[in-house]
């Protein structure tokens, strides 16, 4: 596992993780610059988005996954779904022990 904040990124390498995803979905929406509105993912083209991410890796959607050369960003795309046993985003957000213990209080 690599720390994406310490990894020296190149635009062409980073682009491989996003494949056919829309540019606005390449971003970490929880990044301070995105949340503040300083960076608007909906108004950027691919080259501008990659330049911003190379300069500020906190903007990159996580996790970046590379399995035998198959790359993706986020948990809702391949190869992440295969690695997670075909679970969907909804499956990942529910308690795996539901019905077997007291309800979670972390909601």
C-alpha positions in Angstrom: 0.0 0.0 0.0 1.3 3.5 -0.9 0.5 6.8 0.6 -1.0 8.8 -2.3 -0.1 12.0 -0.6 3.6 11.2 -0.7 3.6 9.5 -4.1 5.1 11.7 -6.8 2.3 11.7 -9.4 2.5 12.2 -13.2 -0.7 13.2 -15.0 -0.5 10.3 -17.5 0.0 7.7 -14.7 -2.8 9.2 -12.6 -5.2 9.3 -15.6 -5.0 5.5 -15.9 -6.9 5.1 -12.6 -9.9 7.0 -13.9 -10.4 5.3 -17.2 -13.9 6.2 -18.5 -15.1 7.9 -15.3 -16.5 11.5 -15.8 -13.9 14.1 -14.7 -16.0 15.4 -11.8 -16.0 11.9 -10.2 -12.1 11.9 -10.1 -12.1 14.1 -7.1 -12.1 13.6 -3.3 -15.2 15.6 -2.5 -14.1 15.7 1.2 -10.8 17.6 0.4 -10.8 21.0 1.9 -10.2 22.8 -1.4 -13.2 21.0 -2.9 -15.5 21.5 0.1 -14.7 25.2 0.2 -15.5 25.6 -3.4 -12.0 26.7 -4.4 -11.8 23.7 -6.7 -15.1 23.0 -8.6 -14.8 19.5 -10.1 -17.9 20.1 -12.2 -16.2 22.9 -14.1 -12.9 21.2 -15.0 -11.6 19.4 -18.1 -9.3 16.4 -17.8 -6.0 18.2 -18.3 -6.9 20.9 -15.7 -8.1 18.3 -13.2 -5.0 16.2 -13.5 -2.8 19.3 -13.1 -4.6 20.2 -9.9 -4.3 16.7 -8.6 -0.6 16.4 -9.4 -0.1 19.6 -7.4 -2.4 18.6 -4.6 -2.9 14.9 -4.2 -5.5 15.4 -1.4 -7.8 16.2 -4.3 -7.5 12.6 -5.7 -10.5 10.3 -5.1 -9.5 7.4 -3.0 -8.6 4.6 -2.9 -6.6 4.2 -6.0 -6.4 0.5 -6.8 -4.0 -1.3 -9.0 -4.5 -5.1 -9.2 -2.3 -6.7 -11.8 -2.5 -3.6 -14.0 -6.3 -3.2 -13.7 -6.7 0.3 -12.2 -9.6 2.1 -10.6 -10.5 4.9 -8.2 -13.0 4.5 -5.5 -14.7 1.5 -4.0 -17.7 1.5 -6.4 -15.8 0.4 -9.5 -13.8 -2.6 -10.8 -11.4 -4.1 -9.7 -12.5 -3.0 -6.2 -15.9 -4.7 -6.4 -14.3 -8.0 -7.4 -11.8 -7.7 -4.6 -14.6 -7.1 -2.2 -16.5 -10.1 -3.4 -19.0 -8.2 -5.6 -20.3 -6.1 -2.8 -22.0 -2.9 -3.8 -21.5 0.5 -2.2 -24.8 -0.1 -0.4 -23.6 -3.4 0.9 -20.4 -1.7 2.2 -22.4 0.8 4.2 -24.5 -1.7 6.3 -23.5 -3.7 9.3 -22.3 -7.2 8.4 -23.5 -8.4 11.8 -27.1 -7.0 11.5 -29.6 -9.2 13.3 -26.9 -10.9 15.3 -26.1 -8.2 17.9 -27.4 -5.0 19.3 -27.8 -2.2 16.8 -24.9 0.0 16.0 -24.9 3.4 17.6 -22.5 5.0 15.1 -25.1 6.1 12.6 
